[in-house]
Amino acid sequence: MPETQDQQPPPAVFTAACESIRASATRDDLVVHEMTAPSGLAPYAIAFAADVKPARHGSDSDLGTGRFVLLYDPEEPEEWGGAFRVVCFAQAPLETDIGLDPFVAEVAWSWLVDALKAHGAHYEAASGTATKIISSGFGELAQQGDGAQIELRASWTPLGRNLASHLEGWGELLCMLAGLPPAGEGVSSLAARRAARG
């Protein structure tokens, strides 16, 4: 259930936004599920987690993982420029030589922009960070050798009523970070998955 302040019934506009997002069609390469939304960020929020297949039950995927949160504040915070705000996170491992590429962070951000555009997600006031992490194992972890990963944290103010396109774009980004080619066909509905589990 979406996080609400003081357990008041959510406004109709937020309920409609939740229904739109739950009807999102995501790639078959992803395992997506609704999760408890973080508290304290906005009066109302809905959140999803995704893992690139194969994902192990109860833990993040080794190929890529992410979180997507839609916030709603009827007061329309000035820094948002609207009543809704998307906050998301995506993380994936990289080949070490790719992690050393000085342009990999810019590429990750451009993939987000491209994925949102490809899914018809309109937005404004986008911001975020792309962080590449290079690690080396020592001592008992020396056998792991060197490794790299990319983390993208972003937020933007969605425009229009098609909020499903924002989650779909984020899911596309997560697959691209994991090294999968852009999707053509092979998408499935979150609503269908939920019905199948019920």
N, C-alpha and C positions, 0 to 999 in steps of 0.2 A: 504494500500500500504506500502511496506517496507520502513523504514526510510533510506534516502540516503543523502550523503553529497553534498551540492551545487546543488541538484536536477539533478545530472548527471545520465545517464542511468546506472543501476547497471551492474557489470561485469557478463558475462555468467555463471561463476562458482557459483556466489551468486544466480542468478536467478534459476539455477538448484537445488540449495540447498533449496530454498523457495518452489519450486514445490515438492520436495521430502517430506518436512515437511508437506505441505498442504495435501499430500496424506496419512498422518498417519491414522492408524486405532486405535481409542481409545475406551475404555470400555463404554458400555451404561450407566454405573454408573456416568459418567462425562458429564458435559456441558462444551464444549471447544469452544472458539472463538478467532479469531485473534484480536489483539488490537494494538494501536499505540505503536511503539517501543520507548524505552527511547533514548534520544539524548545524544551525547557526549561520549558514551562508545566506539564506533567504527564508521568507515566511513559508514558501512552498518549494518542493524539489522532488524530482524523480531521477533515479540513477540506474545505470546498467553497467555490467562488466562483460568483457569479451576476451576470449582466448583463441588463438589460432590453433586449428586442429593439427596433430592430435593433442588434446588437452587432457591432463590427468585430473581425475575427480578430486576436488578440494585443494588444488594448488594451481598456480599460474603456469601457463604453457611455456615450454622452453623456446618456442618459435616466436612468440609475441603475445602481449597482454595489454589490456587497456581498460579505462573507466570513462564513462560518459555521464555527465550530470546536466539536467536542465533545471535552471533556477527560475522562480517566478516571484516578483515583488510588485504588487499593484502600485506601490509608491514611485515606481520607475526611477531608480537611483540615477543621479546625473552621470556618473561614470559609465553606466551601462548604455544610456541613450535609448532605453526602452524598458518594458516590464519583464522581458525574458533575457536570460543569459545562459549560454552554453559554456561549460567548463569541462575540459577533457584531458586525458592523459593516454599516451601510447608508448610502449617500450618494446624493443626487439633486439636480439643479438646481431652482431655484424661480424663479417670476416675481419680479422685484425688489420689487414692492409686497407680495407675500406674504412675502418674506423680512424685510420691515420690520415685519410683524405681531408684536407683543410676545408673542402666545400660540402662535406656530408651533412652538416647542420642546415645549410641553405637548401640543399636538395630535399631534406625531410620537410622543411616548411613549405617548399614549393609543391611537394606531393600533397600536403593538406589542402592547399589552395586549389590544386587541380582536382582533387577528389571531391571537394565540395561543389566545385563548378560542374563537374561531370554528372553529379546527382541533382543539379538544379537547386542547390541550397544557397539562398541569398542572405547576406549578412552585412554588418558594418562593425566598426570599432573592434577589429580583431587584434589580439595581442598574444604573445607567447614566447616560449624559450625552447630551443632545441639543444640538447646536451649530449655530447658524445663522451663515453667513458672508456678509457683504456685501462686494463688491469693486468697485473702479473702475479702469479702465485709463488709463494715462498714457503720454506719449511715443509710441513705436511701437505701443503697445497701446491707445491712446486710442480707436481705431475699435471696440474691443470694448464700450466703454461700461460701464454698471453691470451687475453680475450678482449672483446670490445662490445659495446652496446650503444644504442641510440635511445634517448628519451625525449619525447615531445610533450610539452604542456602548453595548452592553448585555451583561449576563451574568445567568444565573440557574441554579438547581439544578433539573434536570428530575425529575419524579416519575413513577413508573409505568414500564411497558415500552414504551409507544408513543412512541418517540423520533422517529419519522418526523414526527409532528405538529408538533414544534418546528421542524424545517427548513421544513416547509410554511407554518407561521405566519410565519416570518422571510421566506420568499419572498413571501408575501402583503403583508407590510409594505413590502418593496422596491418592489413594483408600486404600492402606494398612494402612496408617496413620489414615485414617478415620474408621478403624476397619473392612473393607470389606475383604473377602477371596481373595486369588490370582485368577486372571481371567483364565477361560478356553476358553469358547466361549462367544459370546455376545459383539462383537466389531462393531463399525460403523466408516465410513470414514468421515473425516472432509470435504473433497471435496463434498461428498454426502449431508452432512448437509447444506453446503453453497448453493448448487444447489437447495435444497428444500426450502430454505429461499428466493431465488431469484424469 
